[in-house]
Amino acid sequence: MMMTAIAAMCALSLTLVPTLSATRKIPIANFGESGIIRCRRCRAYINPFITFTESGRKWQCNLCDYVNDGRASAACVLAQQQPSH
């Protein structure tokens, strides 16, 4: 019981810094001049959990459920990805 009380009073912090060799470059995504796609209502970034609608012409935000217009450059063929019911 005494060790638990002492441990509860001690703050613990940990900082991790990944090492990166000088020869290896960090990959950076290029979204063009218009930047990364974001929700018009809540400004969330497009992510793997959004839902595409209207064959990829629109997408629904998974955070606020707003249906956004899609970018023509980001559109893709979704018919092959839809599960058959």
DRENMARPA-603902 format. One line per 2 residues: number of its first residue (from 1); their letters; for each residue x, y, z of C-alpha. Coordinates in nm, 3 decimals, padded with zeros to 5 digits. Last residue first. Example, Ala and Ser with C-alpha at 12.3 -4.5 7.8 and 13.67 -1.06 7.14 Angstrom:
BEGIN
2) SA) 01.367/-00.106/00.714; 01.230/-00.450/00.780 .
//
This chain:
BEGIN
85) HS) -02.592/-00.744/-05.123; -02.282/-00.682/-05.334 .
83) PQ) -02.008/-00.488/-05.156; -01.902/-00.166/-05.333 .
81) QQ) -01.533/-00.154/-05.429; -01.579/-00.235/-05.798 .
79) AL) -01.840/00.040/-05.836; -01.608/00.291/-05.673 .
77) VC) -01.422/00.421/-05.977; -01.216/00.714/-05.858 .
75) AA) -01.255/01.084/-05.792; -00.964/01.275/-05.638 .
73) SA) -00.887/01.493/-05.941; -01.256/01.572/-05.985 .
71) RG) -01.270/01.697/-05.628; -01.561/01.573/-05.423 .
69) DN) -01.852/01.784/-05.306; -01.911/01.741/-04.935 .
67) VY) -02.198/01.565/-04.754; -02.191/01.667/-04.386 .
65) DC) -02.207/01.371/-04.144; -02.018/01.566/-03.869 .
63) LN) -01.729/01.330/-03.789; -01.747/01.065/-04.064 .
61) CQ) -01.768/01.330/-04.333; -01.976/01.220/-04.631 .
59) WK) -01.818/01.220/-04.976; -01.940/01.344/-05.312 .
57) RG) -01.852/01.268/-05.676; -01.724/00.923/-05.578 .
55) SE) -01.998/00.724/-05.752; -02.275/00.935/-05.594 .
53) TF) -02.150/00.872/-05.240; -01.808/00.814/-05.080 .
51) TI) -01.809/00.744/-04.706; -01.539/00.882/-04.475 .
49) FP) -01.344/00.643/-04.247; -01.017/00.628/-04.442 .
47) NI) -00.957/01.003/-04.392; -01.037/01.340/-04.548 .
45) YA) -00.922/01.607/-04.306; -01.174/01.755/-04.067 .
43) RC) -01.270/02.119/-04.136; -01.603/02.085/-03.944 .
41) RR) -01.841/02.216/-04.213; -01.648/02.225/-04.542 .
39) CR) -01.478/01.893/-04.475; -01.115/01.890/-04.589 .
37) II) -00.925/01.772/-04.898; -00.550/01.828/-04.877 .
35) GS) -00.400/02.116/-05.071; -00.539/02.311/-05.368 .
33) EG) -00.199/02.348/-05.535; -00.128/01.978/-05.550 .
31) FN) -00.192/01.719/-05.279; 00.173/01.614/-05.249 .
29) AI) 00.240/01.365/-04.968; 00.583/01.395/-04.807 .
27) PI) 00.815/01.096/-04.764; 01.090/01.156/-04.504 .
25) KR) 01.433/01.129/-04.664; 01.690/00.864/-04.577 .
23) TA) 02.055/00.966/-04.615; 02.073/01.167/-04.292 .
21) SL) 01.961/00.867/-04.090; 01.649/00.910/-03.888 .
19) TP) 01.628/00.846/-03.519; 01.284/00.848/-03.367 .
17) VL) 01.246/01.079/-03.069; 01.043/00.937/-02.784 .
15) TL) 00.971/01.148/-02.476; 00.851/00.982/-02.157 .
13) SL) 00.706/01.145/-01.850; 00.620/01.009/-01.509 .
11) AC) 00.487/01.214/-01.223; 00.542/01.068/-00.877 .
9) MA) 00.271/01.111/-00.612; 00.072/00.801/-00.718 .
7) AI) 00.389/00.591/-00.705; 00.445/00.686/-00.342 .
5) AT) 00.089/00.596/-00.247; 00.108/00.267/-00.436 .
3) MM) 00.442/00.181/-00.271; 00.289/00.235/00.076 .
1) M) 00.000/00.000/00.000 .
//
